[in-house]
Amino acid sequence: MKQLDEWIEAGAIVRPHGLAGEVIVEIKNDLANLVSDASVLRATHGDGNERFLTVESVRGHARRPIFRFSSCDSRDQAELLRSWVLWVSREQLGVLGDDRWLVQDILGLDVVTDDGEHLGKLTEVMPQAASDILVVKGNGEEILLPFIKEVVLDVDVSAGRVVVRLIEGMRRGTE
């Protein structure tokens, strides 16, 4: 069984916005609609510093929203937050729907076909406009699978596996 992390990486502060201490945040694709409901975010910096930021308001685009934190009321203070990574607690996210998973929870899962063939490990999820692409590496090959219901039949995080149905042409050497 895969151990789920308490903290989920939500995104990073890109830069200040305006003069009143607001910042633009680049939100991770799978969290765009969930992070704005969080009241407190954990912030970490590459130098090892960590702090908690209380969210006062969020506005703008879902992928690059503008945040106002209670401890930040000037452009100079906002500039000090540039490049900090933001984390949301799993508890704040609440229960996800039956067909929703966090990318960090499914990375590393075994990927098997519906007839039992082990294809490898899920190593990456590439966001795309039509559907995300799952990158599976194993057995000396890399397979790219669209994250659509016709291909991805089951995701079972607790069992540590993803069950897929391969369509002709998804593997090298097939037509």
Secondary structure, DSSP 4 states (H G I P E B T S, - for coil): -PPPPSEEEEEEEEEEETTTTEEEEEE-GGGTTTGGG-SEEEEE-TTS-EEEEEEEEEES-SSSPEEEETT--SHHHHHTTTTPEEEEEHHHH-PPPTT---HHHHTT-EEEETTS-EEEEEEEEE--SSS-EEEEEETTEEEEEE-STTTEEEEETTTTEEEE-PPTTSSTT--
